[in-house]
C-alpha cells in the first residue's frame, strides 16, 4: 500500500504541458476590444468635463424653452383684444361682476 | 525577439509584441492555471484574463523581475481567485438548496465533484493523477501554488521564490508541508477505501 501511495505521489512526473484551445490570441483580442468599449462608455459617463457639459446643455435647453414659451405667451396676450372684439360682435362675451 | 525588446514593444502597445508574448507564454500560463482551477473552460477564461491584465499593466512593469516570473505570479493569483469564486458560489448554492431553493445544475457536480483528467498525463498514470489532483485541491493556497509550480511547471526552488516573493526556506517549508499533507490524504484514501 505504501508503494501505491508513493507511485500516486509521483503521478505527475514526466507529464506534458496542456495546450490551450486554438485561436487564444483572437479570443484575447476580442476580450480587449470589449473591455475598451466598456471603459470608453464609462469614461464618457464619469469624466467631469462631460458631466458638466451635459448639465450645461440641459440648462441651456431649459432656458431656451422658457424664453420661447414666454415670448409665445406675450404674443397671445397682444392677440387677446381682437378675440374679445370678435366675441362681442357675435354676442358671445359677458362680464363677470 | 529578445525579452527586453519584447517588453519595450509591449510598453509601446505593439500588436506584434503582444502576439509574440501570447504565442511564447500561452502554454506555460494555461498549464499552470489548469492545474489550479482543474477545469478546461475555466482555465481558458483565466488564461485570457491573465494576458489582458498583462496588456493593461505592462507599463507598470519595471523589469525588476523576469517577464516569465511576473506572468506566473499573475497566473497563480488569478487562478486562485477564480477557484475561490467558483467554490464560494457552489457553497452559496448548497445553502440555498438547504433552505428549499432551486437545486440548480451545479448540485450534481457539488455532491459528486467532477474528476479532473489533465491532458498532459500519460494514459497509464491518469487514474493516479486524478487521485493526486483531488488531494492537491485540499492543500492551502500557498502550498498548492508552490507544489504546482514545482511539479507541474518544473520550476526550480529559486524560481518559485521569485514568483511567490518569499524566501528559499519558506518555499522549502511549503513544499515539505505540501508533500506531508498529500501523503496524509493519500494514506486515508488508500487505507479507508
Interface residues (C-beta under 8 A of the other chain):
Chain A: X1 X4 X5 X7 X8 X9 X11 X12 X13 X14 X15 X16 X17 X18 X19 X20 X21 X24 X25 X27 X28 X31 X32 X35
Chain B: X19 X22 X23 X26 X27 X28 X30 X31 X34 X40 X43 X44 X47 X48 X49 X51 X52 X55 X56 X118 X119 X120 X121 X122 X125 X128 X129 X131 X132 X151 X152 X179 X182 X183 X186 X187 X190 X191
